[in-house]
Amino acid sequence: MKQSFDEMQASSTAVRDHYQTYDQWLGRQPRELMQARRDEAEMIFRRVGITFAVYGDEAGTERLIPFDLIPRIIPAQEWREMERGLRQRVTALNRFLHDIYHGQEILKAGIVPAEQVLKNAQFRPEMMGVDVPGGVYSHIAGIDIVRAANADGSGSYYVLEDNLRVPSGVSYMLENRKMMMRLFPELFGEHRVAPVAHYPDLLLDTLRSVAPAGVNEPTVVVLTPGMYNSAYFEHAFLAQQMGVELVEGQDLFVRDGFVYMRTTQGPKRVDVIYRRVDDDFLDPKAFRPDSTLGCAGLLDAYRGGNIALCNAIGTGIADDKSIYPYVPRMIEFYLGEKPILENVPTYLCREPEDLRYVLDHLPDLVVKEVHGAGGYGMLVGPAATRAEIDRFREQLMSNPGGYIAQPTLALSSCPTFVESGIAPRHIDLRPFVLSGRDKVQMVPGGLTRVALKEGSLVVNSSQGGGTKDTWVLEA
């Protein structure tokens, strides 16, 4: 395994400048106190109900996401550059989505192979020619960023994945910050940490901005699949924080081309739906007829311009892993700019030359299903057994178009409070980018996920990962 970039330690004896104050504070904390604080955090999270449902988990469906007490700290200048890259990337992805459902100029130019889009299960022909408010398709994007070490010891940020459908995790970002301020208020007196608590205000502002034309006081709702969904806590949390109704499909109906929700005072028109339900289940008349999670007739109301859906139907094509390798070219095609944030080098297994390379180097690569999510359906070569590698080789040869491969990046590490004490663990970062009718905005930071198992590179909550508070320091 390559040497990873340590977020806190510049060397075995030197601490990075932006961690100096925190490191001195940490050195004064008895282990027993940190353990007591961790126990207190777990008790509070459990009492509040901040859990994550794990499907197929024999021990039970609800699990607490482990919270780590040691923050990930990002200096102001680093964040400013990352923020520029995030704005650029999400703007280009929204331009791509508008293009493929309208003129398809990028396909005609041969920048992205047409069959990769038009034959993709995430492409929705029903959206062809539909004009969405402000041309914005992905109003809420979660962009997964990792940092890898360079030969000179510095670290570079890369985009690992784009999440444009129904990205989750922002509630943990907000709750982690509240927990840190509760447990360690003195730290916020010693550090100028940029706030994140206004995220629900920015989200509501974004949602209201894309209401149908002529609606001055839009009614916004959050549409959830229900309490058995893995992210239900987040759906309820965000609705409560924004002061809007949390609804299920059965609470909505369409009449005369408009969407209404049932209330104790009678039907109330709905203008904007922040939907946390996948495309397939949104409208049983248009997609899966057996779905009980959506609202019959919703697509017709949407195509008629009478309701805004956030995120738009059909955004999944832009976060499919088979499309990811083309994002740098999208940025150049639509914006005429070089990418600020680079992709991780990626091999497309549907390309014969790439497939040969991947098959020859499986023990060194990470192989992912193009439609996979949550750390499932992937091979981490250096951590895999011979049998697992052989099984993946057979899958690749029988369905090469279903996979991509990437070098095994040594994700940067951050000190983490584990059973044995303080030890480095690998991390990533998911900032949340909000795109409204007129502006792209975000709170400083995001959700830092941490792989709690020693040596593990899988940070997903469903695979045993935890989370940290993310501090962006104000200059």
Buried (B, 14 or more C-beta within 10 A) or exposed (E): EEEBBBBBBEEEEEBBEBBEBBBEBBEEBEEEEBEEBBEEBEEBBEEEEBBBBBEEEEEEBBBBBBBBBBBBBBBBEBBEEBBEBBBBBBBBBBBBBBBBBBEBBBBEEEBBBEEBBEEBEBBBEBBEEBEBBBBBBBBBBBBBBBBBBEEEEEBEBBBBBBBBBBBBBBBBBBBBBBBBBEBBEEBBEEBEBBEBEEBBEBBBBBBBBBBBEEBEEBBBBBBBBEEEBBBBBBBBBBBEBBEBBBBBBEBBBBEEBBBBBEEEEEBEBBBBBBBBBBBBBBBBBBBBEEBEBBBBBBBBBBBEBBBBBBBBBBBBBBBBBBBBBBBBBBBEBBBEEEBBBBBBEBBBBBEEEBBEBBBEEBEEBBBBBBBBBBBEBBBBBBBBEEEBBEEBBEBBEEEBBBBBBBBBBBBBBBBBBBEEEBEBBBBBBBBBBBBBBEEBBBBBBBBBBBBBEEEBBBBBBBBBBBBBBBBBBEE
